[in-house]
Amino acid sequence: MADSKVDDTVTVGGWAKRCYMTGRAVMDTTLRPYDLGSTQWYILWHLANAGPAVQRDLGRKLELERATLSGVVITLVRKGLVAQSAEDADQRQRLLTLTDAGQTLWDRLPDLSFIHDAAFGAIDPSDLAVTIRVLRAATENLQTLLRKD
């Protein structure tokens, strides 16, 4: 019987995961002095760039599980960076808004585009286009598989 162990450094999925995890580690290291994690940053980014959002909709958009989003939002509210209120159209839904303190912090945060530049800046654009096309197709195939259940 063949060895069932798979070396993830030779698979597309393994390298995609390693790239993501390494980029996230750089992001977390950069955000640590601001007492923020990457998921907190993503929520602040969305609120700073797209404006207030219904918590449920934001969770879908950022592809976060409800429990994860709820915990992160509670932390951001406790830090005074995000306000949570009842939405006008449906009082059961929570509207998230960046507070003045949240906007002030957002304005002080470093530009994280250096992470993308460090990872992909020296790679030929045609190679990146192929990579995006392959990963998009693989993701769509897996999403289709999920919907079959």
C-alpha positions in Angstrom: 0.0 0.0 0.0 1.3 3.5 -0.9 2.2 5.9 1.8 -0.9 8.0 2.5 1.0 11.1 3.7 0.9 14.0 1.3 3.6 16.6 1.1 1.5 19.8 1.0 4.5 21.7 -0.5 3.8 20.0 -3.8 0.0 20.7 -4.1 -1.7 23.8 -5.3 -3.9 23.8 -2.2 -0.9 23.4 0.1 0.9 26.4 -1.4 -2.3 28.5 -1.5 -2.8 27.8 2.2 0.8 28.5 3.1 0.7 31.8 1.1 -2.5 32.9 2.9 -1.2 31.9 6.3 2.1 33.7 5.8 0.4 36.8 4.5 -1.9 36.8 7.5 1.0 36.4 9.9 2.7 39.5 8.4 -0.6 41.3 8.7 -1.1 40.3 12.3 2.5 41.3 13.2 1.9 44.7 11.6 -1.4 45.2 13.4 -0.2 44.0 16.8 1.0 47.5 18.0 -2.6 48.7 17.3 -4.1 45.9 19.3 -5.9 44.6 16.2 -6.1 41.2 14.6 -6.7 40.6 10.9 -10.4 39.8 11.2 -10.9 43.0 13.2 -9.0 44.9 10.5 -11.3 43.4 7.8 -14.4 44.6 9.6 -13.0 48.1 10.1 -11.8 48.2 6.5 -15.3 47.4 5.3 -17.0 50.0 7.6 -14.4 52.7 6.7 -14.7 52.1 2.9 -18.3 51.0 2.4 -20.0 52.7 5.4 -22.4 51.2 7.9 -23.4 47.6 7.4 -26.0 45.2 8.8 -24.0 42.6 10.8 -25.6 39.6 9.1 -24.9 41.0 5.6 -21.3 41.8 6.6 -20.8 38.3 7.8 -21.9 36.9 4.5 -19.8 39.4 2.5 -16.6 38.7 4.6 -17.5 34.9 4.7 -17.3 34.8 8.4 -19.3 32.3 10.6 -21.9 34.0 12.7 -20.2 33.1 16.0 -16.8 34.4 14.8 -18.3 37.6 13.6 -20.3 38.1 16.8 -17.2 37.7 19.0 -15.1 40.1 16.9 -17.9 42.7 16.8 -18.3 42.4 20.6 -14.6 43.1 20.9 -14.7 46.1 18.6 -17.7 47.5 20.4 -15.9 47.0 23.8 -12.9 48.9 22.4 -15.1 51.7 21.3 -14.2 51.3 17.6 -17.6 50.2 16.3 -21.2 51.1 17.4 -23.9 48.5 17.2 -27.5 49.6 17.0 -30.9 48.3 15.8 -31.5 48.7 12.1 -34.4 50.9 11.2 -36.0 48.4 8.7 -35.7 45.4 11.0 -35.2 46.0 14.7 -33.9 42.5 15.1 -30.9 43.2 12.9 -27.8 45.0 14.1 -26.3 47.9 12.2 -22.6 48.3 12.6 -21.1 51.8 12.3 -17.5 53.0 12.7 -17.3 55.3 15.7 -15.1 58.5 15.8 -12.5 56.5 17.7 -12.7 53.8 15.1 -12.2 56.3 12.3 -9.3 57.9 14.2 -7.6 54.5 14.6 -8.3 53.6 10.9 -6.7 56.8 9.8 -3.5 55.9 11.9 -3.2 52.3 10.6 -0.4 51.6 8.2 -1.2 50.8 4.5 -1.1 47.0 4.3 -0.7 47.0 0.5 3.0 46.3 1.1 2.1 42.7 1.9 0.6 42.2 -1.5 3.5 44.0 -3.1 6.0 41.8 -1.2 4.2 38.6 -2.2 3.3 39.4 -5.8 5.3 42.5 -6.9 8.1 40.6 -8.7 5.8 38.0 -10.3 5.0 38.3 -14.0 1.4 39.6 -14.5 0.6 36.8 -16.9 1.5 34.2 -14.3 -0.7 36.0 -11.7 -3.6 36.0 -14.2 -3.3 32.2 -14.7 -3.1 31.7 -10.9 -6.2 33.8 -10.4 -8.0 32.0 -13.1 -7.1 28.5 -11.7 -7.9 29.4 -8.1 -11.2 31.1 -9.1 -12.3 28.0 -11.1 -11.3 25.6 -8.3 -13.2 27.8 -5.8 -16.3 27.8 -8.0 -16.1 24.0 -8.5 -16.0 23.5 -4.7 -18.8 26.0 -4.1 -20.9 24.0 -6.7 -20.1 20.8 -4.8 -21.3 22.4 -1.5 -24.6 23.5 -3.1 -25.3 19.9 -4.2 -25.9 18.8 -0.6 
